[in-house]
Amino acid sequence: MEELIFHFGNDVVFVRIDNANILFGNTSQGAMIAPLQFLKLSKAGVIKEHPDLENNPDWQKEAVRRFKEKIISLPNEKARGDYIIEDLKKHGYIPKFRQKKGFRVEKII
């Protein structure tokens, strides 16, 4: 299991990676952690990544499905964490810390 911590504005965002299961949470929601399908996705952000979903009525479900496929295709938790770090950095999230299997927290540079 690996955990990532990001800053986004005044919020602290948590990402927990447990094999192919990815959970997200933030301090504005009381540090509740939830899977991707329960998060509110921005349609503009999804269309920026996947332009073919613009007129799809199930755009949110399809975006979640594609994300899960991408995550499963990566070989291990480190690769999944690296992918999430790079992806969230593009959207203004500032990566701060990474913790692997409950060991000491490492600062992300």
Protein Blocks (a to p, Z undefined) as FASTA:
>chain_A
ZZddddehjbccddddehjaccdddfkloopacdfklpccdfklmmmmmmmlmmpmklmm
mmmmmmmmmmmmpmblklmmmmmmmmmmmnopacfbdceehiacdddZZ
